[in-house]
Amino acid sequence: MDFCHQCLNSSTDEDAACPVCGEMMPAQGIRSIAPLWSRISRFFLYPLHLPPLLLMLALLTVNFIVSANILGFLVQMLIFVVFTKYAHVVMSSIAVGRMKPERLQWSMFSENLEIPFKLLFVTFCYGLFNTLVRNNANDTALSLSLLLSSFLFPASIMLVASSKHFLRAINPLAIAGLIKTVGLSYIILFAFLGLLVTGLLAAWKLLLLSIPVHLFFSVIVLVIMYFVLVMFSMMGYVLYQFHRRLGYADDVIQDPEEAMDEKEDERNLDILLQEGKYTEAVSWLAGAIKLTPNDFALRERLHRILCSIEDKNGLKTYSADYIVRLLLLGKPSEAIRIYVECHKLISGFKLKGAKHRHEMARLLVGSGQSRAALSLLNDLHRDYPSYDGIPSAYLLVARIMFEYFSHEDKARKILEYLMHKYPNHPSRVKTQSYLGMLNNISSHRAPG
């Protein structure tokens, strides 16, 4: 299986154990970068960002101005060199992880000036190869050589960007090695590049029929530059996708979204969750919480997992303790949220400790969760007969019965029980007052 950068520390060449089964891995298969086909829309938008768009428009303007000049051809060759150099900059930039165009800088065009000529020489070599085939073989062989050349040509361009060596870009072994390393993604890249070329030819025919002749050349140049930047951005992304296997990982800028988590244990937890090993993940988190009981991030994550797998025993053990700690820290809203989530999965969910149950019930009533509060206070006197707050807790029960459920008789019975059972409790005054209020309400209802 393949692991992402969160799973494995790929910065080291040391042998590593599989986070799932624990056996030593023969190789660290790492795949965290989204595949080419999932980012197609971004490649078509890339030339429309401000830096490449300004450059294309500037080159097009210069080309339009000098097209009628006697030195126009030389200027157009310079424009070709500048644009080819920028296309290589685009591919190289994406290949090292810069997914957005950088601001135009003089260094983009003043450094590595030989690159456009290397690309031109690579194109010349392919042209020479096909010319030799045409002169010394039949049409079938020529068709095969053209197909082969079109398939290998993107690999050569990519080798110029990754190695910057002209001879390596035309070395059959190097080309074959790159294609083998990239694998299926290269086939997909080749298919997309073929579709782009087809689209370019279709745009050529459409523009030829729909715009004036004196504007056609300028417009088609802009279209060609657009399609070329899309192609080079695709090739750069494939290089980025396989930068580790192609051997230039040190040059790549790590994307924060894909940055490797340095905590090995947390990586292993992510793997366990990814592989559906929830029991092992719960055990790991429980052990980590035991070592660091005040790490509320771990407690929250454990609660989320327990809710997702509906582990009722785990919720009664770990989430109940989580709620108690939130109460002790004075975080009532968080405690209410966790309790309500647990109560939805376990109808009779209760906390340990009479005082905590009483406090939680009071908070639940204040947040409109009166039924959950009743469930929490139910049988409190049986579970904790020595709790001195039982009269106050049951006074709360009486209020809920009357004010939220209109059970006046049940509320009165509870209050009368409290008056008889706890005659000397400090809450007796409030109990007597509330009972008197109920009696007054009853007397006003009686026939006049």
C-alpha positions as CSV (number, residue, x, y, z in Angstrom):
1,M,0.0,0.0,0.0
2,D,1.0,3.7,-0.4
3,F,1.4,6.0,2.6
4,C,1.3,9.7,2.7
5,H,3.8,12.1,4.3
6,Q,1.8,12.2,7.5
7,C,2.3,8.4,7.9
8,L,6.0,8.1,7.3
9,N,9.1,10.1,7.8
10,S,10.4,10.1,4.3
11,S,13.3,12.5,5.0
12,T,15.4,9.6,6.2
13,D,16.7,6.6,4.2
14,E,16.6,4.3,7.3
15,D,14.5,1.2,7.2
16,A,11.0,1.7,8.7
17,A,8.3,-0.6,10.1
18,C,4.8,-0.6,8.6
19,P,2.6,1.5,10.9
20,V,-0.3,-0.9,10.3
21,C,1.2,-4.4,10.7
22,G,4.5,-3.6,12.3
23,E,6.6,-5.6,9.8
24,M,9.7,-4.0,8.2
25,M,8.8,-2.4,4.9
26,P,10.8,-3.2,1.8
27,A,10.2,0.3,0.5
28,Q,8.4,3.4,1.7
29,G,5.7,4.0,-0.9
30,I,4.6,7.6,-0.4
31,R,1.8,9.3,-2.2
32,S,0.5,12.5,-0.8
33,I,0.4,14.7,-3.9
34,A,-2.9,14.8,-5.7
35,P,-2.7,13.1,-9.1
36,L,-2.5,15.1,-12.4
37,W,-6.1,14.5,-13.5
38,S,-7.5,15.9,-10.3
39,R,-5.9,19.3,-11.0
40,I,-6.7,19.8,-14.7
41,S,-8.7,23.0,-14.1
42,R,-5.8,24.6,-12.3
43,F,-3.5,24.0,-15.3
44,F,-5.9,25.8,-17.6
45,L,-6.2,28.7,-15.2
46,Y,-2.4,29.0,-14.6
47,P,-1.7,31.2,-17.7
48,L,-4.5,33.5,-16.7
49,H,-2.8,34.6,-13.5
50,L,-1.5,38.1,-13.7
51,P,2.3,37.4,-14.2
52,P,2.0,35.0,-17.2
53,L,-0.9,37.0,-18.7
54,L,1.1,40.3,-18.5
55,L,4.1,38.6,-20.1
56,M,2.0,37.1,-22.9
57,L,0.3,40.4,-23.7
58,A,3.6,42.3,-23.6
59,L,5.3,39.8,-26.0
60,L,2.2,39.9,-28.2
61,T,2.3,43.8,-28.3
62,V,6.0,43.8,-29.2
63,N,5.4,41.2,-31.9
64,F,2.5,43.3,-33.3
65,I,4.6,46.4,-33.4
66,V,7.7,44.9,-35.1
67,S,5.8,42.6,-37.5
68,A,6.0,45.1,-40.3
69,N,9.6,46.2,-39.5
70,I,12.6,45.0,-41.5
71,L,14.2,43.7,-38.3
72,G,10.9,42.1,-37.2
73,F,12.1,38.6,-37.7
74,L,15.0,39.0,-35.4
75,V,12.8,40.5,-32.7
76,Q,10.3,37.7,-33.2
77,M,13.1,35.2,-32.6
78,L,14.0,37.0,-29.4
79,I,10.4,36.9,-28.4
80,F,10.4,33.1,-29.0
81,V,13.5,32.7,-26.8
82,V,12.1,34.8,-24.0
83,F,8.8,32.9,-24.0
84,T,10.5,29.5,-24.2
85,K,12.6,30.5,-21.3
86,Y,9.5,31.5,-19.3
87,A,7.8,28.3,-20.2
88,H,10.7,26.4,-18.8
89,V,10.6,28.6,-15.6
90,V,6.9,27.6,-15.2
91,M,7.7,24.0,-15.5
92,S,10.7,24.1,-13.2
93,S,8.7,26.2,-10.6
94,I,5.8,23.8,-10.5
95,A,8.3,20.9,-10.4
96,V,9.6,22.1,-7.1
97,G,6.2,22.8,-5.5
98,R,5.4,26.4,-6.4
99,M,1.9,26.0,-7.7
100,K,1.2,29.7,-8.2
101,P,3.0,31.9,-10.7
102,E,5.8,34.0,-9.2
103,R,6.2,37.7,-9.9
104,L,8.1,38.4,-13.1
105,Q,11.8,39.0,-12.3
106,W,14.8,39.8,-14.4
107,S,16.5,36.7,-13.1
108,M,13.9,34.5,-14.7
109,F,15.2,35.5,-18.1
110,S,18.9,36.3,-17.3
111,E,19.8,33.0,-15.7
112,N,20.3,29.7,-17.5
113,L,20.1,31.3,-20.9
114,E,21.1,28.1,-22.6
115,I,17.8,26.4,-21.7
116,P,15.8,27.6,-24.7
117,F,18.6,26.5,-27.0
118,K,18.7,23.1,-25.3
119,L,15.0,22.7,-25.9
120,L,15.5,23.8,-29.5
121,F,18.3,21.2,-30.0
122,V,16.1,18.5,-28.5
123,T,13.3,19.4,-31.0
124,F,15.9,19.4,-33.8
125,C,17.1,15.9,-32.8
126,Y,13.6,14.6,-33.0
127,G,13.0,16.3,-36.3
128,L,16.3,14.9,-37.6
129,F,15.3,11.4,-36.5
130,N,12.0,11.6,-38.3
131,T,13.6,13.0,-41.4
132,L,16.0,10.1,-41.6
133,V,13.1,7.7,-41.2
134,R,11.2,9.4,-44.0
135,N,14.2,9.3,-46.3
136,N,15.1,5.7,-45.7
137,A,11.8,3.9,-45.0
138,N,8.2,3.7,-46.1
139,D,5.2,5.7,-44.9
140,T,4.3,3.1,-42.3
141,A,7.7,3.4,-40.6
142,L,7.4,7.2,-40.7
143,S,4.0,7.1,-39.1
144,L,5.4,4.8,-36.3
145,S,8.4,7.1,-35.8
146,L,6.1,10.2,-35.5
147,L,4.0,8.4,-33.0
148,L,7.0,7.3,-31.0
149,S,8.5,10.7,-31.1
150,S,5.4,12.4,-29.9
151,F,5.2,9.9,-27.1
152,L,8.9,10.4,-26.0
153,F,9.2,14.1,-26.6
154,P,7.5,15.2,-23.3
155,A,9.9,13.0,-21.4
156,S,12.8,14.7,-23.1
157,I,11.4,18.2,-22.2
158,M,10.9,17.1,-18.6
159,L,14.5,15.8,-18.4
160,V,15.8,19.2,-19.6
161,A,13.9,20.7,-16.7
162,S,14.9,18.2,-14.0
163,S,18.5,17.5,-15.1
164,K,19.4,20.6,-17.2
165,H,21.6,18.3,-19.3
166,F,21.0,18.2,-23.1
167,L,22.6,14.8,-23.6
168,R,20.4,13.2,-20.9
169,A,17.3,14.6,-22.6
170,I,18.0,12.6,-25.7
171,N,19.4,9.5,-24.0
172,P,17.0,6.6,-24.7
173,L,17.9,5.0,-21.3
174,A,17.2,8.2,-19.4
175,I,13.9,8.7,-21.3
176,A,12.8,5.1,-20.6
177,G,13.8,5.4,-17.0
178,L,11.6,8.6,-16.5
179,I,8.6,7.0,-18.3
180,K,9.0,3.8,-16.2
181,T,9.2,5.8,-13.0
182,V,6.2,8.0,-13.7
183,G,4.2,5.0,-15.1
184,L,0.5,5.4,-15.7
185,S,0.7,9.1,-15.0
186,Y,2.9,9.6,-18.0
187,I,0.3,7.8,-20.2
188,I,-2.3,10.2,-18.8
189,L,-0.1,13.2,-19.4
190,F,0.5,12.1,-23.0
191,A,-3.2,11.8,-23.5
192,F,-3.9,15.3,-22.1
193,L,-1.1,16.8,-24.2
194,G,-2.5,15.1,-27.3
195,L,-5.9,16.6,-26.5
196,L,-4.3,20.1,-26.0
197,V,-2.6,19.8,-29.4
198,T,-5.9,18.8,-31.0
199,G,-7.6,21.8,-29.2
200,L,-4.9,24.1,-30.5
201,L,-5.4,22.9,-34.1
202,A,-9.2,23.3,-33.7
203,A,-8.7,26.8,-32.4
204,W,-6.4,27.6,-35.3
205,K,-9.1,26.6,-37.9
206,L,-11.9,28.4,-36.0
207,L,-9.9,31.6,-35.7
208,L,-8.9,31.5,-39.3
209,L,-12.6,31.5,-40.3
210,S,-13.9,34.0,-37.8
211,I,-11.4,36.9,-37.4
212,P,-9.8,39.3,-40.0
213,V,-6.6,38.1,-41.6
214,H,-4.6,41.1,-40.2
215,L,-5.5,40.1,-36.7
216,F,-5.2,36.3,-37.1
217,F,-1.4,36.1,-36.6
218,S,-1.5,38.1,-33.3
219,V,-4.4,36.2,-31.9
220,I,-3.1,32.7,-32.8
221,V,0.3,33.6,-31.2
222,L,-1.6,34.4,-28.0
223,V,-3.5,31.1,-28.2
224,I,-0.3,29.2,-28.8
225,M,1.4,30.7,-25.9
226,Y,-1.6,29.9,-23.7
227,F,-1.6,26.3,-24.7
228,V,2.1,25.9,-24.3
229,L,2.0,27.2,-20.8
230,V,-0.8,24.8,-20.0
231,M,1.3,21.9,-21.4
232,F,4.5,22.9,-19.5
233,S,2.6,23.3,-16.2
234,M,1.2,19.8,-16.6
235,M,4.7,18.4,-17.3
236,G,6.0,20.3,-14.3
237,Y,3.3,18.9,-12.1
238,V,4.1,15.3,-13.1
239,L,7.8,16.0,-12.1
240,Y,6.6,17.4,-8.8
241,Q,4.3,14.4,-8.2
242,F,7.2,12.0,-8.6
243,H,10.0,14.2,-7.4
244,R,11.2,11.7,-4.8
245,R,11.4,8.8,-7.2
246,L,13.1,11.0,-9.7
247,G,15.8,11.9,-7.2
248,Y,15.5,15.7,-6.6
249,A,13.5,15.8,-3.4
250,D,15.9,18.1,-1.7
251,D,15.0,20.9,-4.1
252,V,11.3,20.7,-3.6
253,I,9.5,23.2,-1.4
254,Q,7.2,21.4,1.0
255,D,3.6,22.4,0.7
256,P,2.2,23.3,4.2
257,E,-1.0,21.3,3.3
258,E,1.1,18.3,2.7
259,A,3.7,18.9,5.4
260,M,4.8,15.9,7.3
261,D,3.7,15.7,10.9
262,E,6.8,15.3,13.0
263,K,5.1,13.4,15.8
264,E,5.6,9.8,14.9
265,D,2.9,8.5,17.3
266,E,0.3,10.8,15.8
267,R,1.2,9.6,12.4
268,N,0.6,6.1,13.5
269,L,-2.8,7.1,14.9
270,D,-3.8,8.7,11.6
271,I,-2.8,5.4,9.8
272,L,-4.9,3.3,12.2
273,L,-7.9,5.5,11.6
274,Q,-7.3,5.5,7.8
275,E,-7.1,1.7,7.9
276,G,-10.3,1.4,9.9
277,K,-8.5,0.0,13.0
278,Y,-10.7,2.0,15.4
279,T,-10.2,-0.3,18.4
280,E,-6.4,0.1,18.2
281,A,-6.8,3.8,17.8
282,V,-9.0,4.1,20.9
283,S,-6.5,2.0,22.8
284,W,-3.6,4.3,21.7
285,L,-5.5,7.5,22.6
286,A,-6.5,6.0,26.0
287,G,-2.9,5.2,26.7
288,A,-1.8,8.7,25.6
289,I,-4.5,10.4,27.8
290,K,-3.3,8.3,30.8
291,L,0.2,9.7,30.3
292,T,-1.0,13.3,29.7
293,P,-4.5,13.6,31.4
294,N,-4.7,17.3,30.8
295,D,-4.3,17.1,27.0
296,F,-7.8,18.1,26.0
297,A,-7.0,17.9,22.3
298,L,-6.5,14.1,22.8
299,R,-9.6,13.8,24.8
300,E,-11.7,15.6,22.2
301,R,-10.3,13.4,19.4
302,L,-11.0,10.3,21.4
303,H,-14.6,11.5,22.0
304,R,-15.1,12.1,18.3
305,I,-13.9,8.6,17.4
306,L,-16.0,7.0,20.1
307,C,-19.1,8.9,18.8
308,S,-18.4,7.9,15.2
309,I,-18.1,4.2,16.0
310,E,-20.9,4.4,18.7
311,D,-18.7,2.8,21.3
312,K,-21.1,3.1,24.3
313,N,-18.7,1.6,26.8
314,G,-15.9,4.0,25.7
315,L,-18.3,7.0,26.0
316,K,-19.3,6.0,29.5
317,T,-15.6,5.7,30.5
318,Y,-13.7,8.4,28.6
319,S,-16.2,10.9,27.5
320,A,-17.9,11.0,31.0
321,D,-14.5,11.8,32.5
322,Y,-13.9,14.4,29.8
323,I,-17.2,16.1,30.8
324,V,-16.2,16.2,34.5
325,R,-12.9,17.8,33.7
326,L,-14.6,20.4,31.5
327,L,-16.9,21.2,34.4
328,L,-13.9,21.5,36.8
329,L,-12.2,23.9,34.3
330,G,-15.3,26.1,34.1
331,K,-16.1,25.3,30.5
332,P,-19.9,24.8,30.7
333,S,-20.7,25.1,27.0
334,E,-18.2,22.5,26.0
335,A,-19.4,20.2,28.8
336,I,-23.0,20.6,27.5
337,R,-22.0,19.8,23.9
338,I,-20.2,16.6,24.9
339,Y,-23.0,15.4,27.2
340,V,-25.7,16.0,24.6
341,E,-23.7,14.0,22.0
342,C,-23.3,11.2,24.5
343,H,-27.0,11.3,25.6
344,K,-28.1,11.0,21.9
345,L,-26.2,7.6,21.7
346,I,-26.9,6.4,25.3
347,S,-30.4,7.3,26.6
348,G,-29.4,6.7,30.2
349,F,-26.0,8.3,30.0
350,K,-24.8,9.6,33.4
351,L,-21.8,11.0,35.0
352,K,-19.9,9.7,38.0
353,G,-20.3,11.7,41.2
354,A,-23.5,13.2,42.6
355,K,-22.1,16.8,42.6
356,H,-21.2,16.5,38.9
357,R,-24.5,15.1,37.9
358,H,-26.3,17.9,39.8
359,E,-24.2,20.6,38.2
360,M,-24.5,19.1,34.8
361,A,-28.3,18.9,35.2
362,R,-28.4,22.6,36.2
363,L,-26.5,23.6,33.1
364,L,-28.7,21.4,30.9
365,V,-31.9,23.1,32.2
366,G,-30.3,26.5,31.5
367,S,-29.6,25.4,27.9
368,G,-33.1,24.0,27.3
369,Q,-32.2,20.3,27.7
370,S,-34.7,19.7,30.5
371,R,-35.4,16.0,29.5
372,A,-31.7,15.2,29.6
373,A,-31.5,16.9,33.0
374,L,-34.3,14.7,34.3
375,S,-32.6,11.6,33.1
376,L,-29.4,12.7,34.7
377,L,-31.0,13.3,38.1
378,N,-33.1,10.2,38.1
379,D,-32.4,7.9,41.1
380,L,-29.8,10.3,42.4
381,H,-30.9,9.6,46.0
382,R,-30.5,5.8,45.5
383,D,-27.1,6.1,43.7
384,Y,-25.7,8.6,46.2
385,P,-27.8,8.5,49.4
386,S,-25.2,10.4,51.4
387,Y,-25.1,13.4,49.0
388,D,-26.1,16.5,50.9
389,G,-27.3,18.3,47.8
390,I,-30.1,15.9,47.1
391,P,-32.9,18.3,48.3
392,S,-31.5,21.0,46.0
393,A,-31.3,18.6,43.1
394,Y,-34.8,17.3,43.6
395,L,-36.1,20.8,44.0
396,L,-34.7,21.3,40.5
397,V,-36.5,18.1,39.4
398,A,-39.8,19.5,40.7
399,R,-39.3,22.8,38.9
400,I,-38.6,20.9,35.6
401,M,-41.7,18.7,36.1
402,F,-44.0,21.7,36.6
403,E,-42.4,24.4,34.4
404,Y,-41.4,22.3,31.4
405,F,-43.8,19.4,31.4
406,S,-46.8,20.8,33.4
407,H,-46.8,17.8,35.8
408,E,-48.0,19.8,38.8
409,D,-49.0,16.7,40.9
410,K,-45.7,15.0,40.4
411,A,-43.9,18.2,41.3
412,R,-46.0,18.6,44.5
413,K,-45.3,15.0,45.5
414,I,-41.5,15.6,45.2
415,L,-41.7,18.8,47.2
416,E,-43.8,17.2,50.0
417,Y,-41.3,14.3,50.1
418,L,-38.4,16.8,50.5
419,M,-40.3,18.6,53.3
420,H,-40.8,15.4,55.1
421,K,-37.5,13.7,54.5
422,Y,-35.2,16.7,54.9
423,P,-36.8,19.0,57.5
424,N,-33.6,20.7,58.6
425,H,-31.9,21.2,55.2
426,P,-30.9,24.7,54.2
427,S,-33.0,24.4,51.0
428,R,-36.2,23.9,53.0
429,V,-37.1,27.5,52.7
430,K,-37.0,27.4,48.9
431,T,-38.8,24.1,48.8
432,Q,-41.5,25.5,51.1
433,S,-41.8,28.6,49.0
434,Y,-42.1,26.7,45.8
435,L,-44.7,24.3,47.3
436,G,-46.7,27.3,48.5
437,M,-46.7,28.7,45.0
438,L,-48.1,25.5,43.6
439,N,-50.8,25.4,46.3
440,N,-51.8,29.0,45.4
441,I,-52.0,28.1,41.8
442,S,-54.2,25.1,42.6
443,S,-56.4,27.3,44.9
444,H,-57.0,29.8,42.1
445,R,-58.0,27.0,39.8
446,A,-60.6,25.7,42.3
447,P,-64.3,26.6,41.6
448,G,-65.1,30.1,43.1
